[in-house]
Amino acid sequence: MQLYSLHMKQISPAQWALWQQWLPLSERPDSMDELRLRQRVCAWGLARQKLAEELSIPPEQVSLSRSPSGAPLCPQRFLSLSHSGDLVVCATADSPIGIDVQQILEPSPRLLKILSPTEQADLASLPPEHRPRAFTQLWALREAWIKCSGHSLGAVRQVSFRLEEGNVLCFQPGFSCSLPPVDSNYVLAVCQAE
């Protein structure tokens, strides 16, 4: 598994122009706002550049598309993309993988209901200043698991996690999940099929 990240402000104007050329028109809906378009251009550009390096081919020869469910596809590697705020991340692997990055979120009552009773109790037991990061970790882990497993967002309640001293316990057999370090204002979650 390879993980790549970048802050969009690190992109030079020349790199931005090249990456815009690489983004297919089908990935640019007319209704997309400027931030979302910038995130998408950077995510797909980062993926194409890193896959080209991994595969030892020119970036223009990297084949990227979408599955019927909307997941990014590359014939030679499993691929997952995510972005939040200014941060864009990409994961490549030899087996199914899901990645999610989130800016630290305040837990909303609506989203707290999605957590399992054990997760809710674990979160409630934390000091209030630690709850936003822990909640965001649990949420990002769910999103990464959904991407890895191929389930729809409706399956978000089918999985449960426990955070113990830096380790992630995933109570869904066949998956390994982790929280690699990333910028302090974000949480990065990775889920890979075993």
C-alpha positions as CSV (number, residue, x, y, z in Angstrom):
1,M,0.0,0.0,0.0
2,Q,1.2,3.5,-0.9
3,L,-0.3,6.7,0.6
4,Y,0.2,10.1,-0.9
5,S,-1.0,13.5,0.3
6,L,-0.7,17.1,-0.7
7,H,-2.0,20.5,0.3
8,M,-3.6,22.2,-2.8
9,K,-1.7,25.4,-2.1
10,Q,1.5,23.4,-2.9
11,I,0.5,23.1,-6.6
12,S,2.4,25.4,-8.9
13,P,0.5,27.1,-11.7
14,A,2.2,24.9,-14.3
15,Q,1.3,21.7,-12.4
16,W,-2.3,23.0,-12.0
17,A,-2.6,23.7,-15.8
18,L,-1.2,20.2,-16.6
19,W,-3.5,18.4,-14.0
20,Q,-6.5,20.3,-15.4
21,Q,-5.7,18.9,-18.9
22,W,-5.6,15.4,-17.4
23,L,-9.1,15.6,-15.8
24,P,-11.7,14.2,-18.2
25,L,-14.7,16.4,-19.1
26,S,-17.0,13.8,-17.5
27,E,-15.4,14.7,-14.1
28,R,-16.3,18.4,-14.4
29,P,-20.0,18.8,-13.9
30,D,-21.3,22.3,-14.7
31,S,-22.8,22.7,-11.2
32,M,-19.5,22.0,-9.4
33,D,-18.2,25.0,-7.3
34,E,-14.6,26.2,-7.6
35,L,-13.3,24.4,-4.4
36,R,-14.8,21.0,-5.4
37,L,-13.4,21.4,-8.9
38,R,-9.9,22.2,-7.5
39,Q,-10.1,19.3,-5.1
40,R,-11.1,16.9,-7.9
41,V,-8.4,18.2,-10.3
42,C,-5.8,17.7,-7.5
43,A,-7.0,14.3,-6.4
44,W,-7.0,12.9,-10.0
45,G,-3.8,14.7,-10.9
46,L,-2.0,13.3,-7.8
47,A,-3.4,9.8,-8.5
48,R,-2.2,9.9,-12.2
49,Q,1.2,11.2,-11.3
50,K,1.9,8.7,-8.5
51,L,0.5,5.7,-10.5
52,A,2.7,6.7,-13.4
53,E,5.7,6.6,-11.0
54,E,4.6,3.2,-9.6
55,L,4.0,1.7,-13.0
56,S,7.0,3.3,-14.7
57,I,4.9,4.8,-17.5
58,P,4.1,8.4,-18.6
59,P,1.2,9.9,-16.7
60,E,-0.8,10.3,-19.9
61,Q,-0.8,6.5,-20.3
62,V,-2.3,5.9,-16.9
63,S,-5.9,4.7,-17.4
64,L,-8.3,6.1,-14.9
65,S,-12.1,5.7,-14.9
66,R,-15.0,5.2,-12.5
67,S,-16.9,2.1,-11.5
68,P,-20.7,2.1,-11.8
69,S,-20.9,3.1,-8.1
70,G,-18.5,6.0,-8.8
71,A,-15.3,4.6,-7.3
72,P,-12.1,5.6,-9.1
73,L,-10.6,2.7,-11.1
74,C,-7.1,1.9,-12.5
75,P,-6.7,-1.5,-14.2
76,Q,-3.3,-2.1,-12.7
77,R,-3.8,-1.1,-9.1
78,F,-6.6,-0.6,-6.5
79,L,-7.1,3.1,-5.9
80,S,-8.9,5.3,-3.5
81,L,-9.1,9.1,-3.4
82,S,-10.3,11.6,-0.8
83,H,-10.2,15.4,-0.1
84,S,-11.3,17.7,2.6
85,G,-10.5,21.4,2.8
86,D,-7.1,22.0,1.4
87,L,-5.8,18.4,1.8
88,V,-6.0,15.8,-1.0
89,V,-5.0,12.1,-0.4
90,C,-4.6,9.1,-2.6
91,A,-3.9,5.4,-1.8
92,T,-2.8,2.6,-4.1
93,A,-2.6,-1.1,-3.3
94,D,-2.6,-4.6,-4.6
95,S,-5.9,-5.4,-2.8
96,P,-9.1,-3.4,-2.3
97,I,-8.4,-0.2,-0.4
98,G,-10.4,2.8,0.9
99,I,-9.1,6.1,2.2
100,D,-10.8,9.1,3.7
101,V,-9.5,12.4,5.0
102,Q,-11.6,14.8,7.1
103,Q,-11.1,18.1,8.7
104,I,-11.7,17.7,12.5
105,L,-15.5,17.9,13.0
106,E,-17.6,18.8,16.0
107,P,-19.9,15.7,16.5
108,S,-23.4,16.7,15.6
109,P,-26.4,14.9,17.3
110,R,-27.6,13.6,13.9
111,L,-24.3,12.0,13.0
112,L,-23.7,10.7,16.6
113,K,-26.8,8.5,16.1
114,I,-25.0,6.6,13.3
115,L,-22.3,5.4,15.7
116,S,-22.8,2.1,17.5
117,P,-23.8,2.2,21.2
118,T,-20.3,1.1,22.2
119,E,-18.8,3.9,20.0
120,Q,-21.2,6.4,21.5
121,A,-20.2,5.3,25.0
122,D,-16.5,5.4,24.2
123,L,-16.9,8.9,22.8
124,A,-18.9,10.1,25.8
125,S,-16.2,8.8,28.2
126,L,-13.6,11.1,26.6
127,P,-12.8,14.6,27.9
128,P,-14.8,17.1,25.8
129,E,-11.7,18.5,24.1
130,H,-10.9,15.1,22.7
131,R,-14.3,14.2,21.3
132,P,-14.1,16.1,18.0
133,R,-10.9,14.3,16.9
134,A,-12.2,10.9,18.1
135,F,-15.6,11.4,16.4
136,T,-13.9,12.4,13.2
137,Q,-11.7,9.3,13.4
138,L,-14.7,7.1,13.7
139,W,-16.5,8.9,10.9
140,A,-13.4,8.7,8.6
141,L,-13.0,5.0,9.3
142,R,-16.6,4.4,8.2
143,E,-16.1,6.2,5.0
144,A,-12.8,4.4,4.3
145,W,-14.5,1.0,5.0
146,I,-17.4,1.9,2.7
147,K,-14.9,2.7,-0.1
148,C,-12.9,-0.5,0.5
149,S,-15.8,-2.8,0.9
150,G,-17.8,-1.4,-2.1
151,H,-20.9,-0.8,0.1
152,S,-23.1,2.2,-0.3
153,L,-23.3,5.0,2.3
154,G,-26.4,3.3,3.6
155,A,-24.2,0.6,5.1
156,V,-22.5,3.0,7.4
157,R,-24.2,1.5,10.4
158,Q,-23.1,-2.1,9.6
159,V,-19.5,-1.5,10.8
160,S,-18.2,-0.7,14.3
161,F,-14.7,0.4,15.5
162,R,-12.9,0.8,18.7
163,L,-10.0,3.1,19.2
164,E,-7.5,1.8,21.7
165,E,-4.2,3.5,22.4
166,G,-3.5,4.4,18.8
167,N,-4.8,1.1,17.4
168,V,-8.0,0.6,15.5
169,L,-10.1,-2.5,16.1
170,C,-12.5,-3.1,13.2
171,F,-15.4,-5.4,14.1
172,Q,-16.0,-6.4,10.4
173,P,-14.1,-9.5,9.5
174,G,-11.7,-9.3,6.5
175,F,-10.6,-5.7,6.9
176,S,-7.6,-4.0,8.4
177,C,-8.0,-0.3,9.3
178,S,-5.6,2.3,10.5
179,L,-5.3,6.1,11.2
180,P,-1.9,7.1,9.7
181,P,-0.5,10.5,10.9
182,V,-1.5,13.5,8.8
183,D,-1.7,17.3,9.2
184,S,-2.9,18.1,12.8
185,N,-6.2,19.7,11.6
186,Y,-7.2,16.5,9.8
187,V,-7.8,12.8,10.3
188,L,-6.7,10.2,7.7
189,A,-8.3,6.8,7.8
190,V,-7.3,3.8,5.7
191,C,-9.1,0.5,5.3
192,Q,-7.7,-2.4,3.3
193,A,-9.1,-5.9,2.5
194,E,-7.0,-8.6,4.2
